[in-house]
Amino acid sequence: MRPLVSVIIPTHGRPECAVSTIRAVLAASETLEVVVSDTSSEDRITPAFEGQELPRLKLLRPGEPLSVVDNFNFALSHATGEYLAFIGDDDLVSPQIAEIAEWGIANNVDAFSFTFPMLYYWPTFASTTRWKAEGSTLVVSEFNGRITPFDAKAELSAALRNMGAGVMGMPRAYAGMISRQLVERIIETHGALFGGVSPDIYSAALISMESRKSYRVDFPIVVPGACAGSTSGKSARGRHVGGLRDNAHIGAFKNLVWDERVPEYYSVPTVWGYSLLKGIEDMPQWLRKADFSMLYLRCLISDPQYKGMVMQCLKQHARQNGYAATAFEFLGATVREAIRIGRTLAQRQLNRLKQSNTVVLRDILDTEQAFEAATQYIRKLGKKLELTKSGS
């Protein structure tokens, strides 16, 4: 009999996070299988579990250096659950993940997208940017427990229109949950679930194209974590930009051929833009929806030091698509981005004026403690998932 959910944790070089996270996930539900793929040169995870009977835990050691994409695909190949959820080695899941999976099986749901009303900041987390969070805290926002259907293909269209903005509203495998049947369809059609240089973005594009039934869940099913070495932790310290080939993340990809339409430097917009393009590269009907001007505008705003490289891509785009059409496209992107920034600033001002309902739980030292605090807080609130029999 298959496990209900495989919670899959690719990891590298962070045993101090991974060990606590593995224990926290194992504690969430007896129906979960935990699959860990550790590409670290030294095995510092297995010794933490020696002598313990843990049939639901698979500790994998690929035995060779792997890129993050290859590690995701490797871990996936060893997972056996009816549903699959990838998380970071500093994240956690709530016990309600089992409820969602059971409901998903009963209603033939391919993919779930989760909101993140709980966020955990490790003691090592530090911010030098606009992030306003302290280490050793679990931050809780409002949530209602509702489960609502949504159009995954429309979300993919929105992501392509906002190139470089990330997953946005697309269903996802990383920090989301997808059915085994959907994974098998994607692999049969596209060869692999993960690709590009960002497994999150690439897989979200394929999931959006192939999912027949997607639901969004407003409940802390996955609780993202942020520590010093994580992607979110680096972003908080303003360290998520630099030379493409000099970056350790990119350097792990052997014989990488970069897309000439994307500026060749390492940043959030370029990594996301490249990976989204790789996900749709054989789908002309989707490629036509990609707004390259929006990607270039985001790069110019966030990384002005790479202006020359970005402008070269923009000029090449104009030569291929026509200068007038590109000018109109770039103007449209500028207007939309200005409106988005204006709305964001206005919302921040409103948030300052109104009373905040955010709760901060302090002195939480690892994911095991975060799991206990989150579980107790949910129980104290009395909030439950609003599950329906019909899936409507």
C-alpha positions in Angstrom: 0.0 0.0 0.0 1.3 3.4 -1.0 2.0 6.1 1.6 -0.6 8.9 1.4 1.9 11.7 0.9 5.6 11.7 0.1 7.2 14.8 1.6 10.5 15.2 -0.4 13.4 17.2 1.0 16.4 17.8 -1.3 19.3 19.1 0.8 22.9 20.1 0.6 25.3 21.2 3.3 22.7 22.1 6.0 22.4 19.2 8.4 21.6 21.5 11.3 18.4 22.4 9.5 17.6 19.1 7.7 17.7 16.9 10.8 15.3 19.0 12.7 13.0 19.3 9.7 13.0 15.6 9.0 11.9 14.9 12.6 9.2 17.6 12.4 7.8 16.1 9.2 7.8 12.6 10.6 5.8 13.9 13.6 3.1 15.5 11.4 1.3 12.3 10.4 1.8 8.5 10.4 0.6 8.6 6.7 3.6 10.5 5.5 6.7 9.1 3.8 9.8 11.3 4.1 12.3 11.2 1.3 15.6 13.0 1.8 18.3 13.4 -0.9 21.5 14.7 0.5 24.2 15.8 -2.0 26.6 17.0 0.7 30.2 15.7 0.5 30.0 14.5 4.2 27.0 12.6 5.5 26.0 14.3 8.7 22.3 13.4 8.5 22.3 9.6 8.7 24.2 9.4 12.0 21.4 11.5 13.7 18.9 8.6 13.0 21.1 5.6 13.5 19.6 2.9 15.7 16.0 4.2 15.2 13.3 2.2 13.6 12.0 4.6 11.0 10.4 2.7 8.1 8.8 5.9 6.7 12.1 7.6 6.3 14.3 7.3 3.1 17.7 8.8 3.4 19.3 9.0 0.0 22.9 9.7 -0.9 23.3 10.2 -4.7 27.0 9.6 -4.4 28.0 12.3 -6.9 27.6 16.0 -7.2 24.2 17.0 -8.6 22.6 20.2 -9.7 19.5 21.2 -7.7 17.4 20.2 -10.7 19.0 16.7 -10.9 18.7 16.3 -7.2 14.9 17.1 -7.3 14.4 14.5 -10.1 16.6 11.9 -8.3 14.6 12.3 -5.1 11.3 12.2 -7.0 12.3 8.8 -8.5 12.4 7.3 -5.0 9.1 8.7 -3.7 6.1 6.3 -3.6 3.2 8.5 -2.2 -0.2 9.1 -3.8 0.6 12.8 -3.5 4.0 14.5 -3.6 5.1 17.6 -1.8 8.6 19.0 -2.0 9.8 21.3 0.8 13.1 23.0 1.7 15.3 21.6 4.4 14.3 24.5 6.6 10.5 24.2 6.1 7.8 22.2 7.8 4.4 20.8 7.2 1.3 20.7 9.4 -0.7 17.6 10.2 -3.5 18.8 8.0 -1.5 17.9 4.9 -3.0 14.4 5.3 -6.5 15.7 5.4 -5.9 17.6 2.2 -4.4 14.5 0.5 -7.4 12.3 1.4 -9.8 15.0 0.2 -7.8 15.3 -3.0 -8.0 11.5 -3.7 -11.7 11.5 -3.1 -12.2 14.5 -5.6 -9.5 13.6 -8.2 -7.5 16.7 -7.6 -4.3 17.0 -9.6 -2.6 19.9 -7.9 -2.8 22.1 -4.8 -1.5 25.6 -4.3 -1.1 26.7 -0.7 -1.1 30.1 0.9 1.6 30.7 3.5 -0.1 32.3 6.6 2.7 30.9 8.8 6.4 31.7 8.2 9.3 30.4 10.3 12.6 32.4 10.7 15.5 30.4 12.0 17.9 31.9 14.6 20.4 32.4 11.8 18.1 34.6 9.7 19.1 38.2 9.3 17.8 40.9 7.1 19.5 44.0 5.6 16.8 44.7 3.1 13.1 45.7 3.4 12.3 42.4 5.1 11.0 43.1 8.6 11.5 39.8 10.4 13.5 38.6 13.4 15.2 35.3 13.8 13.8 32.6 16.1 10.2 33.6 15.3 7.1 32.0 13.9 5.0 34.7 12.2 1.3 34.0 11.8 -1.2 35.9 9.6 -4.9 35.4 9.1 -6.3 32.4 7.2 -9.8 31.0 6.7 -9.4 27.3 5.8 -11.2 27.6 2.5 -10.4 25.4 -0.5 -11.3 27.0 -3.8 -10.8 25.8 -7.4 -8.8 27.9 -9.8 -7.7 27.9 -13.5 -4.1 26.8 -13.6 -3.7 27.7 -17.3 -4.8 31.2 -16.6 -2.2 31.4 -13.9 0.5 30.3 -16.3 -0.6 33.0 -18.7 -0.3 35.6 -15.9 3.2 34.3 -15.1 4.3 34.6 -18.7 2.8 38.1 -18.9 4.9 39.0 -15.8 8.2 37.3 -16.8 10.7 37.3 -13.9 8.0 37.5 -11.2 8.2 33.9 -10.2 5.6 31.2 -9.6 2.8 33.8 -8.8 -0.5 31.9 -8.6 0.6 28.7 -10.5 0.1 25.3 -8.8 3.4 23.9 -7.7 5.3 20.8 -6.5 7.7 22.8 -4.3 5.8 24.2 -1.3 2.6 22.8 -3.0 1.3 19.3 -3.6 0.6 17.3 -6.7 -0.8 13.8 -7.5 1.3 10.9 -8.6 -1.0 10.6 -11.7 -0.2 14.1 -12.7 3.5 13.5 -12.3 3.3 10.4 -14.5 1.4 12.3 -17.2 4.1 15.1 -17.2 7.0 12.7 -17.3 5.4 10.8 -20.2 4.7 14.0 -22.2 7.7 16.2 -21.2 10.4 13.7 -20.1 10.9 15.1 -16.5 9.1 17.1 -13.9 12.0 19.4 -13.1 14.3 21.4 -15.5 15.8 24.8 -16.2 17.9 26.1 -13.3 14.9 26.6 -11.0 13.0 23.4 -10.4 10.2 25.4 -8.7 9.4 27.6 -11.7 10.0 25.0 -14.4 7.7 22.4 -12.8 5.0 25.0 -12.0 4.8 25.7 -15.8 4.4 22.0 -16.6 1.9 21.4 -13.8 -0.2 24.4 -15.0 -0.3 23.0 -18.5 -1.2 19.5 -17.5 -3.3 19.8 -14.4 -7.0 19.1 -15.0 -8.2 20.0 -11.5 -6.4 22.5 -9.3 -7.3 23.9 -5.9 -6.0 26.7 -3.7 -5.9 26.1 0.1 -5.9 29.0 2.6 -4.3 27.2 5.5 -0.8 26.7 6.8 -0.2 23.3 5.2 3.4 24.1 4.3 5.2 26.5 6.6 8.2 28.0 4.7 11.4 28.6 6.7 14.2 31.0 6.1 17.7 30.6 7.4 21.1 32.2 6.6 21.9 29.8 3.8 18.5 29.6 2.1 17.4 31.4 -1.0 15.0 33.6 1.0 17.7 34.3 3.6 20.1 35.4 0.9 17.4 37.6 -0.7 16.8 39.2 2.7 20.5 40.2 2.9 20.6 41.4 -0.7 23.0 38.7 -1.8 21.0 37.1 -4.6 22.7 38.7 -7.6 26.1 38.3 -9.4 28.0 36.7 -12.3 26.1 33.8 -13.8 29.0 31.3 -14.2 30.6 32.3 -10.9 27.5 31.3 -8.9 27.7 27.9 -7.1 24.0 27.2 -7.9 24.6 27.6 -11.6 28.1 26.1 -11.6 26.6 22.7 -10.7 24.9 22.5 -14.1 27.1 20.7 -16.5 27.3 22.1 -20.1 24.6 24.7 -19.4 23.5 26.5 -22.6 21.9 29.8 -21.5 19.0 31.3 -23.5 20.3 34.4 -25.4 16.9 36.1 -24.8 17.6 36.3 -21.1 20.4 38.5 -19.7 23.3 36.3 -18.7 23.8 37.1 -15.0 22.6 35.6 -11.8 19.5 37.2 -10.2 16.0 36.3 -9.2 14.3 37.7 -12.4 16.9 36.0 -14.8 16.8 32.6 -13.1 13.0 32.6 -13.0 12.7 33.9 -16.5 15.1 31.4 -18.0 13.5 28.5 -16.2 9.9 29.5 -17.2 11.1 29.7 -20.8 12.6 26.2 -20.6 9.3 24.8 -19.3 7.4 26.1 -22.3 10.1 26.1 -25.0 8.4 23.3 -27.1 5.0 24.9 -26.8 4.6 27.8 -29.3 1.1 28.7 -28.1 2.5 29.4 -24.7 5.8 31.0 -25.9 3.7 33.7 -27.7 2.4 34.8 -24.3 5.9 35.5 -22.9 6.4 39.2 -22.2 10.2 39.7 -22.6 9.9 43.5 -22.2 8.6 42.9 -18.7 11.6 40.7 -17.9 14.0 43.4 -19.2 12.3 46.1 -17.3 12.5 44.2 -14.0 16.2 43.6 -14.6 16.8 47.3 -15.3 15.0 48.2 -12.1 16.5 45.6 -9.8 20.0 45.3 -11.2 21.1 48.6 -12.9 24.7 47.4 -12.8 23.9 45.0 -15.6 22.2 47.6 -17.8 24.5 47.1 -20.8 23.7 43.3 -20.9 20.0 43.9 -20.5 19.9 46.5 -23.3 21.7 44.1 -25.6 18.9 41.6 -25.1 16.2 44.2 -25.5 17.8 45.4 -28.8 18.0 41.8 -30.1 14.4 41.3 -29.1 13.5 44.5 -31.1 15.4 43.4 -34.2 13.5 40.1 -34.2 10.0 41.4 -33.3 10.1 44.9 -34.8 11.1 48.2 -33.2 7.6 49.6 -33.1 6.1 46.5 -31.6 8.8 46.2 -29.0 8.5 49.9 -28.1 4.7 49.4 -27.6 5.3 46.2 -25.6 7.9 47.9 -23.4 5.6 50.9 -22.8 2.8 48.6 -21.8 5.2 46.7 -19.4 6.3 50.0 -17.9 2.7 51.1 -17.2 1.7 47.8 -15.7 4.8 47.7 -13.5 4.2 51.3 -12.4 0.7 50.4 -11.4 1.9 47.3 -9.5 4.5 49.3 -7.6 2.0 52.1 -6.9 -0.5 49.5 -5.5 2.2 47.9 -3.4 3.2 51.2 -1.9 -0.4 52.1 -1.2 -1.1 48.8 0.4 1.9 49.2 2.7 0.7 52.6 3.8 -2.8 51.1 4.5 -1.2 48.3 6.5 0.6 50.8 8.6 -2.6 52.7 9.4 -4.8 49.7 10.2 -4.3 47.4 13.2 -2.2 44.4 12.4 -3.6 40.9 13.1 -0.2 39.3 12.7 1.0 37.3 15.6 4.7 36.7 16.3 5.7 33.7 18.4 9.3 34.1 19.7 12.2 32.0 21.0 11.6 29.1 18.5 15.0 27.6 17.8 14.3 24.9 15.1 11.6 23.3 12.9 10.7 20.8 15.6 9.8 23.6 18.0 8.2 25.5 15.1 6.0 22.5 14.4 4.9 22.2 18.0 4.1 26.0 18.2 2.2 25.9 14.9 0.2 22.9 15.8 -0.7 24.3 19.2 -1.6 27.7 17.7 -3.9 26.2 15.1 -5.6 24.1 17.7 -6.0 27.1 20.0 -7.6 29.1 17.1 -10.0 26.3 16.4 -9.5 26.8 12.7 -10.3 23.8 10.4 -10.2 23.1 6.7 -13.5 23.7 5.0 -13.7 20.4 3.2 -16.7 19.7 0.9 -17.9 16.3 -0.2 -18.4 17.2 -3.8 -15.2 19.1 -4.4 -17.2 22.1 -5.5 
